[in-house]
């Protein structure tokens, strides 16, 4: 990834983590304009659309695309599972949580997935 685009992605992620969705959204959009297949860009913008703007259909679609592009990303898969849970699509949650655990049970994401999984046993 171009260093300038990586900087925008980093800034967008920092803004998202600070719950500054109005700042994060245009940064993620700029990343995706330059790198339309960016899993991190799709994940971040999807998260922002859902959590910051209530745009659940578009946000979830982007999160799903991110998970397809980064099938080994525990963070992306875990956030997708949590998004499905939030939307009441429980049948989709358990397999994703199990996948996160299979990718690394001792990571922070793996432990989070294991804790979440107890609700879907």
Buried (B, 14 or more C-beta within 10 A) or exposed (E): BEEEBBEBBEBBBEBBEEEBBEBBBBBBBBBBEBBEEBBBBBBBBBBBBBBBEEBBEEBBBBBBBBBEBBEEBBBBBBBBBBBBBEBEEEEBBBEBBBBBBEBBEEBEBBBBBBEBBEEBE
